[in-house]
């Protein structure tokens, strides 16, 4: 549980960073673009774009959460084993997010409502891949629980309730993920 709470806290920190950057809307946009509310320059626009991109680390950490669920539910990993792999839940998503944020610096530009990466497609690709990965992982968890439920249904009626409960939890997890990250 401690690892899960750390992951959720880290996800929240990066999500807040991206959300605050979005909240500035047109304020960091260069005044020379003549957009209502713009008071910034190229540097403030780049900073806003950078922190919006940093916010995508939350998306990547959602995949780590899904992997955590997969390892604990399907593969039976206990907290002690999870703790030995703790860095793998944090370093890859943060590194990928930082990589894309720094690589995007030359491309941060006015996108009408805020400054963001103006390059075609590549800023969205990692987010789309993350959405697909989390969906597949959570689908695998649901299928695993469903198979176990079918086996145990002969002996108890509790299994079907457990399967439905896991399915609902997976739907809440992926549903919130879709609402947050799909355009």
Buried (B, 14 or more C-beta within 10 A) or exposed (E): EEBBEEBEEBBEEBBEBBBEBBEBBBBBBBEEBEBEEBEBEBEBBBBBBBBBBBBBBBBBBBBBBBBBBBBBBBEEBEEEEBEEEEEEBBEBBBEBBBEBBEBBEEBBBBBEEBBBBBBEEEBBEBBEBBBEBBBEBBEBBBEBBBEBBEEBEEEEEEBBEBBEEBBEBBEEBBEEBEEEBEE
